[in-house]
Amino acid sequence: MWSGRFSEPVAELVKRYTASVDFDRRLAPFDIQGSLAHAQMLAECSIISDKDLADIRRGLGQIEAEIASGDFAWSLDLEDVHLNIEKRLTHLVGDAGKRLHTGRSRNDQVATDVRLYLRTAIDDLLSLIKALQGALLDLAEKHTRTVMPGFTHLQIAQPISFAHHLMAYCEMMGRDVERLKDARRRVNRLPLGAAALAGTSYPIDRMRVASLLGFEGVCENSLDAVSDRDFAIEFTAAAALIMTHLSRFSEELILWMSPMAGFIDIADRFCTGSSIMPQKKNPDVPELVRGKTGRVNGHLIALLTLMKGQPLAYNKDNQEDKEPLFDTVDTLTQTLRIYADMITGIRVKPEAMRRAALQGHATATDLADYLVRKGLPFRDAHEAVALAVRHAEQKGCDLAEISLVELKEFSALIGEDVYLVLSLEGSLASRNHIGGTAPEQVEAAISRARTKLAAP
């Protein structure tokens, strides 16, 4: 494409080092989509003829079919997806194919292709996140009254419901959806028309191309349009957060499945055994999600590092944006898809959760709150309950198992009604406000989440 400028061919080693066709060929559908819109605009602006437009449409249609069927011959000599398609188009339709590149550069072309690709990927990911949220809601709905211990510092803190715990992740994913939707707005701006870096001297209509491709607007500075990769970095940051949320959840699933906790069992299809220990059932999927989170986090750092030293405008460095971005999309897509299925295969063990909630004096805070309602200052109540907990530990029993006579030694304000407070169900029911773990509040949270999920 530029052989007239050079006195010798590109070395084979250089050709292989600089070529991107092995990985950027996945942009082919979007390259064709952008080219069709560009060609239509050129014809409407009388830059190319209607016959050229018809030939280009015919040729690109055939190329699209060849790629879909696997019959398209990709060439390393043609470096990237754009030149491969253009060369084939020229072979099919002659001069019309050569005219297609009028008023554009590969710089604004690839930026457009990547934005079209990422826009579609975000839409697909939003659907997958919502499917995962739906699976969480289905599971939570069955367990609004299943008591388990809530933890801080991995120490038993207060009783909560299993549904309340699941809803925390549903809430995180709601923010993930918001972030992706917000990032999509900035992805959905058209670079095409910026040409190499300064715009073009042809009388093009960028807004027409934006309209044809469904972009909400155009990138208004030509230098920024071809060199910006903020949109890819922002998406990858959002993806890293989603993976971080799933990694945290995975850590809990792994702990809960351990025989030491025994809170849940994960369906066999998501686990593997051991080559030497026949009793083993390993939670491989959650473990791999933890591992793949590091992979996506690494892609975010790679993209940030890629951009940090680049002067305006386009540089060859930006060829390196695609593999991290593509792998982030692939990893996140696969993870979300398998995670939603895995949630449906979780078997909950309420008895084990309840036994654990009865350990560690999880209702101690409820006893302190009880004393405060009786008129004792909170700090004094805190001290009285701490002494009661020490006494229970010495006896090897739960607070609810201490006799009323013994409890009164720590505060005369304690009466027979204290045992309602010290029960696990009483503790749950007392957190009866928005965001609390009371079953009624969790059921209301599930209902609100379903309403949001049903919204477009």
C-alpha positions as CSV (number, residue, x, y, z in Angstrom):
1,M,0.0,0.0,0.0
2,W,2.9,2.3,0.5
3,S,5.6,0.6,-1.6
4,G,6.3,3.7,-3.7
5,R,8.0,5.4,-0.8
6,F,10.4,2.5,0.0
7,S,13.5,1.2,-1.8
8,E,13.3,-2.3,-0.3
9,P,10.6,-4.6,1.0
10,V,9.9,-5.0,4.7
11,A,12.0,-7.7,6.3
12,E,10.1,-11.0,7.1
13,L,11.0,-10.6,10.8
14,V,9.7,-7.0,10.9
15,K,6.6,-8.1,9.0
16,R,5.7,-10.7,11.6
17,Y,6.6,-8.4,14.5
18,T,4.4,-5.5,13.3
19,A,1.5,-7.5,11.8
20,S,-1.8,-7.5,13.8
21,V,-4.0,-9.6,11.5
22,D,-3.8,-12.6,13.7
23,F,-5.7,-10.9,16.4
24,D,-7.5,-7.9,14.9
25,R,-9.4,-10.0,12.3
26,R,-12.2,-10.2,14.9
27,L,-12.8,-6.5,14.0
28,A,-13.8,-7.6,10.5
29,P,-17.6,-7.3,10.9
30,F,-17.2,-3.8,12.4
31,D,-14.7,-2.8,9.7
32,I,-17.2,-3.7,7.1
33,Q,-20.0,-1.9,9.0
34,G,-17.9,1.3,9.2
35,S,-16.9,1.1,5.6
36,L,-20.4,0.7,4.4
37,A,-21.5,3.9,6.3
38,H,-18.4,5.8,5.1
39,A,-19.1,4.8,1.5
40,Q,-22.7,5.8,1.7
41,M,-21.7,9.2,3.1
42,L,-19.1,9.7,0.3
43,A,-21.8,9.0,-2.3
44,E,-24.3,11.3,-0.6
45,C,-21.6,14.1,-0.6
46,S,-20.8,13.4,-4.3
47,I,-17.3,12.3,-3.5
48,I,-17.8,8.9,-5.1
49,S,-20.4,7.9,-7.6
50,D,-23.5,5.9,-7.0
51,K,-22.1,3.1,-9.1
52,D,-19.0,3.0,-6.9
53,L,-21.2,2.8,-3.9
54,A,-23.2,-0.1,-5.4
55,D,-19.9,-1.9,-6.3
56,I,-18.5,-1.4,-2.8
57,R,-21.7,-2.7,-1.2
58,R,-21.7,-5.7,-3.4
59,G,-18.0,-6.4,-2.8
60,L,-18.2,-5.9,1.0
61,G,-21.2,-8.2,1.1
62,Q,-19.3,-11.0,-0.6
63,I,-16.3,-10.4,1.8
64,E,-18.6,-10.6,4.8
65,A,-20.0,-13.9,3.5
66,E,-16.5,-15.3,2.9
67,I,-15.3,-14.3,6.4
68,A,-18.5,-15.9,8.0
69,S,-18.0,-19.1,6.1
70,G,-14.2,-19.3,6.8
71,D,-13.3,-19.0,3.1
72,F,-11.6,-15.6,3.4
73,A,-7.8,-15.8,2.8
74,W,-6.1,-13.7,5.4
75,S,-2.6,-12.5,4.5
76,L,0.2,-11.6,6.9
77,D,1.7,-9.5,4.0
78,L,-1.3,-7.2,4.3
79,E,-0.5,-6.5,8.0
80,D,-4.0,-6.0,9.4
81,V,-7.7,-6.5,9.0
82,H,-8.2,-3.2,7.2
83,L,-5.7,-3.8,4.4
84,N,-6.8,-7.5,4.0
85,I,-10.4,-6.4,3.4
86,E,-9.5,-3.5,1.2
87,K,-7.2,-5.7,-1.0
88,R,-9.9,-8.2,-1.4
89,L,-12.5,-5.5,-2.2
90,T,-10.3,-4.0,-4.9
91,H,-9.8,-7.5,-6.4
92,L,-13.6,-7.9,-6.5
93,V,-14.7,-4.5,-7.7
94,G,-11.7,-2.7,-9.1
95,D,-11.3,1.0,-8.8
96,A,-14.4,1.4,-6.6
97,G,-12.5,-0.5,-3.9
98,K,-9.6,1.9,-4.3
99,R,-11.9,4.9,-3.8
100,L,-13.3,3.6,-0.5
101,H,-10.4,4.9,1.5
102,T,-11.0,8.5,0.3
103,G,-11.3,10.9,3.2
104,R,-10.2,8.5,5.9
105,S,-7.0,6.9,7.4
106,R,-6.4,3.6,9.1
107,N,-5.9,5.7,12.2
108,D,-9.6,6.9,12.4
109,Q,-10.7,3.6,10.8
110,V,-9.3,1.4,13.5
111,A,-10.5,3.7,16.3
112,T,-14.0,3.4,14.8
113,D,-13.8,-0.3,14.5
114,V,-12.7,-0.8,18.1
115,R,-15.5,1.5,19.4
116,L,-18.1,-0.4,17.4
117,Y,-16.7,-3.7,18.7
118,L,-16.7,-2.5,22.3
119,R,-20.1,-1.0,22.1
120,T,-21.5,-4.4,21.1
121,A,-19.4,-6.2,23.8
122,I,-20.8,-3.8,26.5
123,D,-24.4,-4.5,25.4
124,D,-23.7,-8.3,25.6
125,L,-22.0,-8.0,29.0
126,L,-24.9,-5.9,30.4
127,S,-27.2,-8.8,29.5
128,L,-24.9,-11.3,31.2
129,I,-24.6,-9.3,34.4
130,K,-28.4,-9.0,34.6
131,A,-28.7,-12.8,34.1
132,L,-26.3,-13.2,37.0
133,Q,-28.3,-10.8,39.1
134,G,-31.4,-12.7,38.3
135,A,-29.8,-16.0,39.5
136,L,-28.8,-14.3,42.7
137,L,-32.3,-13.0,43.3
138,D,-33.8,-16.4,42.7
139,L,-31.5,-17.9,45.3
140,A,-31.9,-15.1,47.7
141,E,-35.7,-15.3,47.5
142,K,-35.5,-18.9,49.0
143,H,-33.4,-17.8,51.9
144,T,-34.6,-14.6,53.4
145,R,-35.0,-16.4,56.8
146,T,-32.0,-18.7,56.5
147,V,-29.7,-17.4,59.3
148,M,-26.0,-17.3,58.9
149,P,-23.2,-15.5,60.7
150,G,-22.1,-12.2,59.3
151,F,-18.3,-11.5,59.6
152,T,-15.9,-8.7,60.1
153,H,-12.2,-9.6,60.2
154,L,-13.4,-13.1,59.4
155,Q,-14.7,-13.3,62.9
156,I,-18.3,-13.9,63.7
157,A,-19.9,-10.5,64.2
158,Q,-23.8,-10.5,64.0
159,P,-26.5,-12.8,62.6
160,I,-27.7,-12.0,59.1
161,S,-29.7,-13.9,56.5
162,F,-28.1,-15.7,53.6
163,A,-30.3,-13.7,51.3
164,H,-29.0,-10.5,52.8
165,H,-25.5,-11.6,52.1
166,L,-26.3,-12.5,48.5
167,M,-28.0,-9.2,48.0
168,A,-24.8,-7.4,48.8
169,Y,-23.3,-8.9,45.6
170,C,-26.5,-8.0,43.7
171,E,-26.0,-4.4,44.8
172,M,-22.3,-4.4,43.7
173,M,-23.4,-5.7,40.3
174,G,-26.0,-2.9,40.1
175,R,-23.1,-0.4,40.3
176,D,-21.2,-2.5,37.7
177,V,-24.2,-2.0,35.3
178,E,-24.2,1.7,36.0
179,R,-20.5,2.0,35.2
180,L,-20.8,0.0,32.0
181,K,-23.7,2.1,30.8
182,D,-21.9,5.3,31.7
183,A,-18.7,4.1,29.9
184,R,-20.8,3.1,26.9
185,R,-21.8,6.8,26.4
186,R,-18.1,7.7,25.9
187,V,-17.4,4.7,23.7
188,N,-20.3,5.7,21.5
189,R,-18.6,8.7,19.7
190,L,-17.4,8.6,16.2
191,P,-13.7,9.1,15.3
192,L,-14.2,8.5,11.6
193,G,-13.5,11.7,9.6
194,A,-10.5,12.7,11.7
195,A,-8.4,10.9,9.0
196,A,-4.7,10.5,9.9
197,L,-4.7,13.3,12.5
198,A,-5.9,16.7,11.1
199,G,-9.2,15.9,9.4
200,T,-9.7,15.8,5.6
201,S,-10.0,18.3,2.8
202,Y,-12.9,16.4,1.3
203,P,-16.4,17.8,2.0
204,I,-17.5,14.9,4.2
205,D,-20.5,14.8,6.6
206,R,-19.3,13.2,9.9
207,M,-22.7,13.6,11.5
208,R,-24.3,11.5,8.7
209,V,-21.8,8.7,9.4
210,A,-22.5,8.9,13.1
211,S,-26.2,8.6,12.4
212,L,-25.8,5.6,10.1
213,L,-23.6,3.8,12.7
214,G,-25.8,4.7,15.7
215,F,-23.1,6.9,17.4
216,E,-24.5,9.6,19.8
217,G,-22.0,12.1,18.5
218,V,-18.5,12.6,17.0
219,C,-15.1,13.0,18.5
220,E,-14.6,16.8,18.1
221,N,-10.9,17.1,18.0
222,S,-9.2,15.2,15.2
223,L,-5.9,14.7,17.1
224,D,-7.7,13.2,20.1
225,A,-10.1,11.2,17.9
226,V,-7.3,9.0,16.5
227,S,-5.0,8.8,19.5
228,D,-7.5,8.5,22.4
229,R,-7.9,5.1,24.1
230,D,-9.6,6.4,27.2
231,F,-12.7,4.5,26.3
232,A,-10.8,1.2,26.3
233,I,-9.1,2.0,29.6
234,E,-12.3,3.0,31.2
235,F,-14.1,-0.1,30.1
236,T,-11.2,-2.3,31.3
237,A,-11.3,-0.5,34.7
238,A,-15.0,-1.3,34.9
239,A,-14.3,-4.9,33.9
240,A,-11.6,-5.1,36.6
241,L,-14.1,-4.0,39.2
242,I,-16.6,-6.6,38.1
243,M,-14.0,-9.3,38.3
244,T,-12.9,-8.0,41.7
245,H,-16.5,-8.3,42.9
246,L,-16.7,-11.9,41.5
247,S,-13.3,-12.7,43.0
248,R,-14.5,-11.6,46.5
249,F,-17.7,-13.7,46.0
250,S,-15.6,-16.6,44.8
251,E,-13.4,-16.4,48.0
252,E,-16.5,-16.7,50.1
253,L,-17.9,-19.6,48.1
254,I,-14.6,-21.4,48.5
255,L,-14.7,-20.8,52.3
256,W,-18.3,-21.8,52.6
257,M,-17.8,-25.0,50.7
258,S,-14.9,-26.1,52.9
259,P,-15.8,-28.9,55.3
260,M,-14.8,-26.6,58.1
261,A,-17.8,-24.4,57.3
262,G,-20.0,-26.6,55.2
263,F,-22.4,-23.8,54.4
264,I,-23.0,-24.8,50.8
265,D,-22.2,-27.3,48.2
266,I,-21.4,-26.4,44.6
267,A,-22.8,-28.7,41.8
268,D,-20.3,-31.3,40.6
269,R,-20.2,-29.8,37.1
270,F,-18.3,-26.8,38.4
271,C,-15.8,-28.8,40.4
272,T,-13.0,-31.3,39.9
273,G,-11.4,-34.1,41.9
274,S,-7.8,-35.0,42.8
275,S,-5.5,-37.3,40.9
276,I,-4.4,-38.8,44.2
277,M,-7.0,-38.1,46.9
278,P,-10.3,-39.7,46.0
279,Q,-12.3,-37.8,48.6
280,K,-11.5,-34.4,47.1
281,K,-14.1,-32.1,45.5
282,N,-12.3,-28.9,44.5
283,P,-14.1,-25.6,43.7
284,D,-12.1,-25.0,40.5
285,V,-14.5,-22.4,38.9
286,P,-14.4,-20.0,41.9
287,E,-10.6,-20.5,42.2
288,L,-10.1,-19.7,38.5
289,V,-12.3,-16.6,38.8
290,R,-9.9,-15.4,41.5
291,G,-7.0,-16.1,39.2
292,K,-8.5,-14.6,36.1
293,T,-9.2,-11.4,38.1
294,G,-5.4,-10.8,38.3
295,R,-5.3,-11.3,34.5
296,V,-7.9,-8.5,33.9
297,N,-6.3,-6.2,36.4
298,G,-3.0,-6.7,34.5
299,H,-4.7,-5.7,31.3
300,L,-5.8,-2.5,32.9
301,I,-2.2,-1.7,34.0
302,A,-1.0,-2.6,30.5
303,L,-3.3,-0.2,28.8
304,L,-2.5,2.6,31.2
305,T,1.2,2.0,30.7
306,L,0.7,1.8,26.9
307,M,-0.8,5.4,26.9
308,K,1.3,7.2,29.5
309,G,4.2,8.2,27.3
310,Q,2.6,8.7,23.9
311,P,2.7,12.2,22.3
312,L,-0.1,13.2,20.0
313,A,-1.4,11.9,17.7
314,Y,-1.5,8.2,16.6
315,N,1.5,6.0,17.3
316,K,2.2,2.3,16.4
317,D,2.1,1.6,20.2
318,N,-1.6,1.6,19.9
319,Q,-1.6,-1.6,18.0
320,E,-1.0,-3.1,21.5
321,D,-4.4,-2.0,22.8
322,K,-6.3,-4.8,21.2
323,E,-5.1,-8.0,22.7
324,P,-5.6,-6.7,26.3
325,L,-9.0,-5.3,25.4
326,F,-10.1,-8.5,23.5
327,D,-8.9,-10.8,26.3
328,T,-10.7,-8.6,28.9
329,V,-13.9,-8.9,27.0
330,D,-13.5,-12.7,26.5
331,T,-12.5,-13.4,30.1
332,L,-15.4,-11.3,31.5
333,T,-17.9,-12.8,29.1
334,Q,-16.9,-16.4,30.0
335,T,-16.8,-15.6,33.7
336,L,-20.2,-14.0,33.9
337,R,-21.8,-16.8,31.8
338,I,-20.4,-19.6,33.9
339,Y,-21.1,-17.8,37.2
340,A,-24.8,-17.4,36.5
341,D,-25.0,-21.1,35.9
342,M,-23.0,-21.9,38.9
343,I,-25.3,-19.9,41.2
344,T,-28.2,-22.1,40.1
345,G,-26.2,-25.2,41.1
346,I,-25.5,-24.1,44.7
347,R,-27.1,-26.2,47.4
348,V,-27.5,-24.4,50.7
349,K,-27.1,-26.1,54.1
350,P,-29.1,-24.0,56.5
351,E,-28.3,-26.2,59.6
352,A,-24.6,-25.6,59.2
353,M,-25.1,-21.9,58.8
354,R,-27.3,-21.8,61.9
355,R,-24.8,-23.8,64.0
356,A,-22.1,-21.3,63.0
357,A,-24.3,-18.3,63.8
358,L,-24.7,-19.7,67.4
359,Q,-21.0,-19.6,67.8
360,G,-19.0,-16.5,68.7
361,H,-21.8,-14.8,70.6
362,A,-23.3,-13.2,67.5
363,T,-26.2,-11.6,69.4
364,A,-23.9,-9.7,71.9
365,T,-24.6,-6.4,70.1
366,D,-28.3,-7.1,70.4
367,L,-27.9,-7.4,74.2
368,A,-26.0,-4.1,74.3
369,D,-28.8,-2.4,72.3
370,Y,-31.4,-4.0,74.7
371,L,-29.7,-2.4,77.7
372,V,-29.5,1.0,75.9
373,R,-33.2,0.8,75.3
374,K,-33.6,0.1,79.0
375,G,-31.8,3.4,79.7
376,L,-28.1,2.4,80.1
377,P,-25.6,4.5,78.2
378,F,-24.1,2.6,75.3
379,R,-20.5,2.5,76.6
380,D,-21.7,1.1,79.9
381,A,-23.9,-1.4,78.0
382,H,-20.9,-2.4,75.9
383,E,-18.8,-3.1,79.0
384,A,-21.6,-5.1,80.7
385,V,-22.1,-7.3,77.7
386,A,-18.3,-7.8,77.3
387,L,-18.2,-9.1,80.8
388,A,-21.2,-11.4,80.0
389,V,-19.4,-12.7,76.9
390,R,-16.3,-13.5,78.9
391,H,-18.5,-15.4,81.4
392,A,-20.2,-17.4,78.6
393,E,-16.8,-18.3,77.2
394,Q,-15.6,-19.5,80.6
395,K,-18.8,-21.7,80.9
396,G,-18.5,-22.8,77.3
397,C,-22.0,-21.8,76.3
398,D,-23.9,-19.2,74.3
399,L,-25.2,-15.9,75.8
400,A,-28.8,-17.3,75.3
401,E,-27.9,-20.3,77.4
402,I,-27.0,-18.2,80.5
403,S,-29.6,-18.1,83.2
404,L,-31.5,-14.9,83.9
405,V,-30.1,-14.9,87.4
406,E,-26.5,-14.9,86.0
407,L,-27.3,-12.3,83.4
408,K,-28.7,-9.9,86.1
409,E,-25.2,-10.0,87.7
410,F,-24.1,-7.9,84.7
411,S,-27.0,-5.5,84.8
412,A,-30.1,-5.3,86.9
413,L,-32.0,-3.9,83.9
414,I,-32.0,-7.4,82.3
415,G,-35.4,-9.0,82.4
416,E,-37.1,-12.2,81.0
417,D,-37.7,-10.5,77.7
418,V,-34.0,-10.6,77.1
419,Y,-34.2,-14.1,75.5
420,L,-36.2,-12.7,72.6
421,V,-33.3,-10.4,71.9
422,L,-30.7,-13.1,72.2
423,S,-32.4,-15.4,69.7
424,L,-31.0,-15.4,66.1
425,E,-34.5,-14.7,64.6
426,G,-35.0,-11.8,67.1
427,S,-31.7,-10.3,66.1
428,L,-32.6,-10.5,62.4
429,A,-36.1,-9.0,62.9
430,S,-34.7,-6.1,64.9
431,R,-32.7,-4.7,61.9
432,N,-36.0,-3.6,60.3
433,H,-35.0,-0.6,58.2
434,I,-33.9,-0.1,54.6
435,G,-30.6,-1.9,54.1
436,G,-31.1,-4.0,57.2
437,T,-31.2,-7.8,57.4
438,A,-34.8,-8.2,58.7
439,P,-36.6,-10.7,56.4
440,E,-39.2,-8.1,55.5
441,Q,-36.5,-5.6,54.4
442,V,-34.6,-8.2,52.4
443,E,-37.8,-9.3,50.6
444,A,-38.4,-5.6,49.8
445,A,-34.8,-5.3,48.5
446,I,-35.3,-8.3,46.3
447,S,-38.5,-6.8,44.9
448,R,-36.8,-3.5,44.2
449,A,-33.9,-5.3,42.5
450,R,-36.3,-7.2,40.3
451,T,-38.0,-4.0,39.2
452,K,-34.6,-2.5,38.3
453,L,-33.7,-5.7,36.4
454,A,-36.8,-5.5,34.3
455,A,-36.1,-1.9,33.3
456,P,-34.3,-1.4,29.9
